[in-house]
Amino acid sequence: MIQKVLLLLLPLLFLSCKETSNGVDTKKETKLIFEPTFKGLSAFLNYQEKVDARQDLKRLPSLFFTHKSAYTIKSEALLDTNGEILKASLEKIDPLGHKVQYTFYFLKEVLSMVLVNKSNMRSSTLRNHCTFVFYNANQSPIASYAREVINGKQVPFKAIKSDKKTNSDIDNALQMLSQMQNQNGAFTLYFQGFDEAFNKKFVQFGNDEYSSNLAYAPNDTSVLAFEKNPNSFRKQTFSIQFQDVQEASGLQYQVLTAIQNTNATFY
């Protein structure tokens, strides 16, 4: 059972099962059909539509992480003006192009519904397998639906039995989302070294499972101490502040803006 989650977010895609072309959302709106329906379904869907339409939510992205097995993972949380989390997503892409995205919706910081979207980015056939799971106030699944969209053909969601593996995967994804946003647990950050690519300098933080690279300016004083004596920092943990960057060329990366040691703060 998924427990109530209150994300202590650091101050630092939603991919629905709509018609897509070459992996890009065409923004074509299609009314979702569920067969059979259950009492209260319309309230869930109305809430989802309301949250998706909001333009005032604060976006809190996580660091981009790479697992030692080469899959990439990132997350994002959306908060209202009171700091209450309304929506979040977690996306994993493996080296073969298999993509899984979890989109979570919260009501008063309690999980309300989850959409799980699975696709293969390298397949010539545009095939998305989508699962919706709805929860009651006690965080128990009350209804589950699934459908497969092939080359944009819209079909109804069909009710399915609650699946233990799916529920476990969602539970794990929610825990990973919380840890990524807070940079703790499986995503605790240790200093790991430096690298260069695309004519930029990068500093790497992570652990034995996950790592994240951040670009930095050559005169960045927060990195200077690491460059002078890297070995003295390798057993210490840090929290990172950063900014997302996308260049006109399409290159995406994250830029380091501040480092905080768990025992002492310096900038």
Backbone hydrogen bonds, N-H to C=O, Kabsch-Sander energy under -0.5 kcal/mol:
donor,donor_aa,acceptor,acceptor_aa,energy
2,I,139,Q,-0.9
6,L,4,K,-0.5
7,L,5,V,-0.6
9,L,7,L,-1.5
10,L,181,Q,-0.9
12,L,10,L,-1.0
16,S,14,F,-0.8
21,S,24,V,-2.0
24,V,21,S,-1.9
26,T,19,E,-1.3
29,E,27,K,-0.6
35,E,157,F,-2.8
41,L,38,F,-2.2
44,F,40,G,-1.5
45,L,41,L,-2.4
46,N,42,S,-2.5
47,Y,43,A,-1.9
48,Q,44,F,-2.4
49,E,45,L,-2.4
50,K,46,N,-2.1
51,V,47,Y,-2.5
52,D,48,Q,-2.7
53,A,49,E,-1.5
54,R,50,K,-0.6
54,R,51,V,-1.1
58,K,79,L,-3.2
60,L,77,A,-2.9
62,S,75,S,-2.4
65,F,63,L,-0.6
65,F,73,I,-2.7
66,T,211,S,-2.5
67,H,71,Y,-3.2
68,K,209,E,-1.8
70,A,67,H,-2.4
72,T,93,I,-2.6
73,I,65,F,-2.4
74,K,91,E,-1.8
76,E,89,S,-2.2
77,A,60,L,-1.8
78,L,87,K,-3.1
79,L,58,K,-2.3
80,D,84,E,-2.3
83,G,80,D,-2.0
86,L,78,L,-2.6
87,K,78,L,-1.4
88,A,104,F,-2.0
89,S,76,E,-2.6
90,L,102,Y,-2.2
91,E,74,K,-2.8
92,K,100,V,-2.7
93,I,72,T,-2.1
94,D,98,H,-2.2
97,G,94,D,-2.2
99,K,119,S,-3.2
100,V,92,K,-2.6
101,Q,117,N,-2.5
102,Y,90,L,-2.8
103,T,115,L,-2.5
104,F,88,A,-3.2
104,F,102,Y,-0.5
105,Y,113,M,-2.5
106,F,86,L,-2.5
107,L,110,V,-2.8
109,E,85,I,-0.6
110,V,107,L,-1.1
112,S,105,Y,-3.4
113,M,105,Y,-1.3
114,V,133,V,-2.3
115,L,103,T,-2.4
116,V,131,T,-3.0
117,N,101,Q,-2.7
117,N,115,L,-0.5
118,K,129,H,-2.6
119,S,99,K,-2.4
120,N,127,R,-0.6
121,M,97,G,-3.0
121,M,119,S,-0.5
123,S,120,N,-1.1
126,L,124,S,-0.5
127,R,125,T,-1.2
128,N,149,V,-2.7
129,H,118,K,-2.9
130,C,128,N,-0.6
130,C,147,R,-2.9
131,T,116,V,-2.4
132,F,145,Y,-2.4
133,V,114,V,-2.4
134,F,143,A,-2.8
135,Y,112,S,-2.6
136,N,140,S,-2.2
139,Q,136,N,-2.1
142,I,134,F,-2.8
143,A,134,F,-1.2
144,S,160,I,-0.6
145,Y,132,F,-2.6
146,A,158,K,-2.0
147,R,130,C,-2.1
149,V,128,N,-3.0
150,I,148,E,-0.6
150,I,153,K,-0.5
151,N,126,L,-4.1
151,N,149,V,-0.5
153,K,150,I,-1.9
157,F,33,I,-3.7
158,K,146,A,-2.5
159,A,35,E,-2.4
160,I,144,S,-2.6
164,K,162,S,-0.5
167,N,163,D,-2.7
168,S,164,K,-2.4
169,D,165,K,-2.7
170,I,166,T,-2.4
171,D,167,N,-2.3
172,N,168,S,-2.6
173,A,169,D,-2.6
174,L,170,I,-2.5
175,Q,171,D,-1.9
176,M,172,N,-2.5
177,L,173,A,-2.5
178,S,174,L,-2.0
179,Q,175,Q,-2.3
180,M,176,M,-2.9
181,Q,177,L,-2.4
182,N,178,S,-1.7
183,Q,179,Q,-1.0
184,N,179,Q,-1.8
187,F,184,N,-2.5
188,T,185,G,-1.5
189,L,183,Q,-0.5
189,L,238,F,-0.6
190,Y,188,T,-0.6
190,Y,206,G,-2.3
191,F,233,F,-0.7
191,F,236,Q,-0.7
192,Q,204,Q,-3.0
193,G,204,Q,-1.1
195,D,202,F,-2.3
197,A,200,K,-2.1
200,K,197,A,-1.7
201,K,216,Y,-0.5
202,F,195,D,-3.2
203,V,214,L,-2.6
204,Q,193,G,-3.1
205,F,212,S,-2.5
206,G,190,Y,-2.4
207,N,210,Y,-3.2
211,S,66,T,-1.6
212,S,205,F,-2.9
214,L,203,V,-2.4
215,A,254,Q,-2.7
216,Y,201,K,-1.8
220,D,217,A,-2.2
221,T,219,N,-0.6
223,V,220,D,-1.3
224,L,220,D,-0.9
225,A,221,T,-0.7
227,E,223,V,-2.0
228,K,224,L,-2.0
229,N,225,A,-2.0
232,S,229,N,-1.1
233,F,230,P,-1.7
234,R,230,P,-0.5
234,R,231,N,-0.7
236,Q,233,F,-1.5
238,F,189,L,-2.2
239,S,260,Q,-2.6
241,Q,258,A,-2.5
243,Q,255,V,-1.9
245,V,253,Y,-2.7
247,E,251,L,-2.7
250,G,247,E,-2.1
253,Y,245,V,-2.2
255,V,243,Q,-2.9
256,L,215,A,-2.7
257,T,241,Q,-2.6
258,A,241,Q,-1.5
260,Q,239,S,-2.6
261,N,264,A,-1.1
262,T,237,T,-2.0
266,F,259,I,-0.7
